[in-house]
Each structure stands twice: as structure tokens, then as C-alpha cells.
Amino acid sequence: MIEIDPTSDVAPYEQVRSKLAQRITAGSLVVGTRLPPVRRLATELGLAANTVARAYRELEEAGLVETRGRGGTIVSAAGDRARARLGRAAEVYADTARELGIEAEEALRMIRSALRLAPE
């Protein structure tokens, strides 16, 4: 399902959370998909169950998944809404950059910096 980089400076729970969030928002984990139980995913990844549980909790707080007791943890419809919300925020950002006379490349550099990505 996902892989963890043990040499990364990013905490394992955050690697799990971000990789699942990316798959949800990209649509490769569609609404209604059941995620593996915490213990099983922890075993597969070589992590403590509490590490995976924390990632699932944060995904639930973000509205990307729902935990249904014995029904497990499933991808919620909020993943689709999250993508739409981010698209609207991008449009507002682009409009603001244009209003301020900021060139597209500079606006993109600012986004990359905010996302902590390397410049292109």
C-alpha cells in the first residue's frame, strides 16, 4: 500500500499520514475504500500500532477518513471536497497575485517555498 523511509527526517506517523492523504486526494484511494486495520498495516510497515493509529486519527481529524468501529476505517467523501477546496484556494491565490502584480514565476516560488519544495 505505502512504503516508509526509515532514513527520512520525517516522523513515521507523518509519512503514513501524508502518503495516505496524497492517495486519497489523488483519487487512487476512492470514497468507500477500507484501509487496512491499524495492527495489520503497522506489521506490514514494521511500525508500532500506535504510530499507524496516530496517522489514522489525523486523517480522521482532517475529514479524509471515517472510523466505523468494527466496520473499520474507510475513505470519506471529504477527500473529494478537500481537492475542490484546495482548487478554490489556488484560484484565490492566483487572483491575489495578479492583483498585486506578482509575476507567475515568483508566485510559484512562493508556493514551493510554503510547501517546502525545491525550486524548478
C-alpha positions in Angstrom: 0.0 0.0 0.0 2.7 2.5 1.1 6.4 2.5 2.0 8.2 4.1 4.9 11.6 5.6 4.5 13.4 4.7 7.8 16.3 7.2 6.9 13.9 10.1 6.5 13.8 13.0 8.9 10.0 12.9 8.6 8.4 11.0 11.5 7.0 7.6 10.5 3.4 8.6 11.5 3.7 11.6 9.3 5.0 9.5 6.4 1.9 7.2 6.8 -0.5 10.2 7.1 0.9 12.2 4.2 1.1 9.2 1.8 -2.4 8.1 2.6 -3.7 11.7 2.3 -2.0 12.0 -1.1 -3.5 8.8 -2.4 -7.0 9.9 -1.1 -6.8 13.4 -2.6 -5.4 12.0 -5.9 -8.3 9.6 -6.1 -6.2 6.4 -6.1 -8.0 5.5 -2.8 -11.6 6.2 -3.7 -14.5 7.0 -1.4 -15.6 3.9 0.5 -12.2 2.2 0.3 -11.5 0.4 3.5 -8.0 1.0 4.9 -6.1 -1.9 6.4 -6.7 -2.4 10.2 -4.1 -0.5 12.3 -2.3 -3.5 13.5 -2.1 -5.2 10.1 -0.7 -2.0 8.5 1.7 -1.5 11.4 3.0 -5.0 11.0 3.4 -4.7 7.2 5.3 -1.4 7.6 7.4 -2.6 10.6 5.9 0.2 12.8 4.3 0.3 16.2 0.5 0.1 16.1 0.3 3.5 17.9 2.2 5.1 15.1 -0.3 4.0 12.5 -3.2 4.8 14.9 -1.9 8.4 15.2 -1.8 8.7 11.4 -5.3 7.4 11.1 -6.5 9.8 13.8 -5.0 12.8 12.0 -6.6 11.6 8.7 -9.9 11.4 10.5 -9.5 14.9 12.1 -8.8 16.2 8.5 -12.1 14.5 7.4 -10.3 12.3 4.9 -11.3 9.0 6.6 -14.1 7.8 8.9 -13.7 5.2 11.5 -16.7 2.9 11.9 -15.8 0.7 14.8 -15.9 -2.9 13.7 -16.6 -1.6 10.1 -13.0 -0.3 10.0 -11.6 2.9 8.7 -12.8 4.0 5.3 -12.1 6.8 2.9 -14.7 9.5 3.3 -16.2 11.8 0.6 -14.3 14.7 2.2 -11.2 13.7 0.1 -13.1 14.9 -3.0 -14.2 18.0 -1.1 -10.7 18.7 0.1 -9.4 18.7 -3.5 -12.2 21.1 -4.6 -11.4 23.4 -1.6 -7.7 23.5 -2.5 -8.6 24.3 -6.1 -10.7 27.3 -4.9 -7.9 28.4 -2.7 -5.5 28.2 -5.6 -7.8 30.4 -7.7 -8.0 33.0 -4.9 -4.2 32.9 -4.6 -3.7 33.4 -8.3 -6.2 36.3 -8.4 -4.4 37.9 -5.5 -1.0 37.5 -7.1 -2.4 39.1 -10.3 -4.0 42.0 -8.3 -0.6 42.6 -6.6 1.3 42.5 -9.9 3.3 39.5 -8.8 4.7 37.5 -11.8 3.6 33.9 -12.1 7.1 32.5 -11.6 7.5 34.5 -8.3 4.1 33.4 -7.2 5.0 29.8 -7.9 8.3 30.2 -6.0 6.3 31.4 -3.0 4.1 28.3 -3.2 7.0 26.0 -3.5 8.6 27.7 -0.5 5.4 27.4 1.5 5.2 23.7 0.6 9.0 23.3 1.2 9.6 22.0 -2.3 12.8 22.5 -4.2 12.6 25.3 -6.9 12.3 24.2 -10.5 
